[in-house]
Amino acid sequence: MGNNSLYSLKDFGSHILFQPPIGHGTKPGAAEARQKRVAANDAWVASHPATPKMRITGSFVYAHAPNYLGALTLEWTQEKWLQELTRLKSYGMDTVIFQASAWNELHECYYPSKIFQDFRNHDVVTPMLQAANQLGLTVFLGGCGSVTCWKDKLTDGVVESELARQAGCFRELHQLYHGLFHGFYFTPESAFSGTRNTELEQFLASLYGQLFQGIRKEAPELQILMSPATFYYNAEAFAQMIESWCAMFQTAHPDILAPQDSVGCGCITLDHQDEAFRAWQEICRRCRIRLWSNVEVFECQQADEKFRQRRATTPERVRCQMANAEPYVEKLITWEALYYGSTEFEAIGAEALIRDIFQK
């Protein structure tokens, strides 16, 4: 296991997982803060029973969940992918987003690559794309996962290496799978940190600008999708968040923004979602971006004996998240219905989600 200030790594033999930095879970006040978030969400659910009109019609899929023990697809055949994607289609899904075709910090690659040939390799992308195309699903293919966009400060060298990695990954995917996917997912996650960081914004504007312009030149038929996280600090911070994202998108921007609603991660509670969606809507209006919502149907928990750190949440909370998003977005997607909508992979609490959310 290795570690740094952003994450630690745990090797499971066949694959590696991100974990929080060592000591993160023992920070003073962490348990109390979580209890407060749960209480706020429970109070909202009790006072705002929801019956959303929209359904969740898209889901992320992956080689393996990057930071907890979810469904492991590293050895799935085309037939297994066909079985599981057929299940998602039966839930009303028409879109899948493959989260990452490679992971820089995990040193893993999930397609036949020349630029990542020193990484641990499993060909997951090929059978997934074959199955998805057989079912007529719209596919957004993710590039190279990286923690770069979470850093407080990026040097020119870091941006240059990140750009080369991302552009190289995209070119390989486009050459190998041209015509088999319909959009490109920018895999590295990011979020507004609560205060403006103009130096970081300039670096990310350069990264987004050069990469997205290059993709549009090489593959104008593809839509570009991003899914940043949503953090609540205070009402005033959302005004700064709008200006920050608009600055980062000044050169080029994605076609679709599907912010993580971040309720499952505990970064925001249901009572502040309307403020967040108004902010995302304004960003998309200014930058001419389509707005979706990435509805988190899980609840974070302490790792158990099987190293599971997520469980499916209640249908009542998910319905509130969906209803909060509806006035603002075109489409609802979610993080890995493969896992949270299945009892086969030990997704605790999945039965209720299957019955009340996915199969309704």
Order of alpha helices (4+ residues) and beta strands (2+ residues): beta-beta-alpha-beta-alpha-beta-beta-beta-beta-alpha-beta-beta-alpha-beta-alpha-beta-alpha-beta-alpha-beta-beta-beta-alpha-beta-alpha-alpha
